[in-house]
Amino acid sequence: MGFLTNLLNPKIAVFYLAIFPQFVSPEHGPVFLQSLVLGFTQIGVSFTVNLAIALSAAGIATWFQQRPTWLAVQRYVMGGVLAGMAAKLATEPRHVA
């Protein structure tokens, strides 16, 4: 489902049509082949980065699951950070334009 969503994403088509042509040169061989190489390179890099993020997140989730104390500490720290940001926003002077 994620693959189909990404495949039909118009932002990717706009990206390929707007950015890739500046890196394709007819003097360096077939334009279609250069476009394929660029596209597959981008897919490979994106896949690698997304895989690294997913594996890291899984490792961190497992680490927190094995240490419930740290999970509670993380929740309280994030709650404190969000409460601090809310307090700062609430006490910030408002400028009327």
PEQUI-V859500 format. One record per residue. RES is the residue in one small letter. SS is DSSP state (H for helix, E for strand, C for the rest). OMEGA is omega in whole degrees, -180 to 180 (NA if undefined). D_CENTER is the distance of its C-alpha to the mean C-alpha in Angstrom with 2 decimals. Layout:
BEGIN
[[RES/SS/OMEGA/D_CENTER] [RES/SS/OMEGA/D_CENTER]]
END
This chain:
BEGIN
[[m/C/178/17.78] [g/H/179/14.01] [f/H/-180/15.20] [l/H/178/17.58] [t/H/179/15.20] [n/H/-180/12.97] [l/H/-178/16.33] [l/C/-179/17.76] [n/C/-179/14.94] [p/H/180/16.91] [k/H/180/14.13] [i/H/178/13.78] [a/H/179/17.57] [v/H/178/17.85] [f/H/-180/15.52] [y/H/-178/17.70] [l/H/-177/20.83] [a/H/-173/20.21] [i/H/-173/18.76] [f/H/-177/20.18] [p/H/-180/23.84] [q/H/178/24.12] [f/H/180/23.47] [v/C/-179/26.00] [s/C/-180/29.63] [p/H/-180/32.54] [e/H/-176/34.55] [h/H/177/32.35] [g/C/-177/32.90] [p/C/-177/31.98] [v/H/-179/29.28] [f/H/180/28.10] [l/H/177/27.80] [q/H/179/25.86] [s/H/178/23.43] [l/H/180/23.05] [v/H/178/22.51] [l/H/-180/19.80] [g/H/-180/18.07] [f/H/175/18.42] [t/H/179/17.30] [q/H/178/14.00] [i/H/179/13.71] [g/H/179/14.83] [v/H/180/12.48] [s/H/179/9.36] [f/H/-179/11.26] [t/H/-180/12.15] [v/H/-180/8.91] [n/H/177/7.68] [l/H/179/11.33] [a/H/178/11.50] [i/H/-180/8.91] [a/H/180/10.89] [l/H/178/14.12] [s/H/180/13.60] [a/H/178/12.89] [a/H/178/15.93] [g/H/179/17.96] [i/H/178/17.38] [a/H/178/18.24] [t/H/180/21.29] [w/H/179/22.32] [f/H/-180/22.30] [q/H/180/24.11] [q/H/-179/26.79] [r/C/-176/27.27] [p/H/178/27.72] [t/H/179/29.00] [w/H/177/25.76] [l/H/178/23.94] [a/H/178/26.46] [v/H/-180/26.14] [q/H/180/22.35] [r/H/180/22.97] [y/H/179/25.77] [v/H/180/23.94] [m/H/176/21.00] [g/H/178/23.72] [g/H/179/25.59] [v/H/-180/22.73] [l/H/177/22.12] [a/H/177/25.92] [g/H/178/26.32] [m/H/179/23.88] [a/H/179/25.78] [a/H/179/29.06] [k/H/179/28.11] [l/H/-178/27.15] [a/H/-177/30.37] [t/H/-179/32.56] [e/C/179/31.20] [p/C/-179/33.88] [r/C/179/33.38] [h/C/179/34.39] [v/C/-178/35.94] [a/C/NA/35.81]]
END
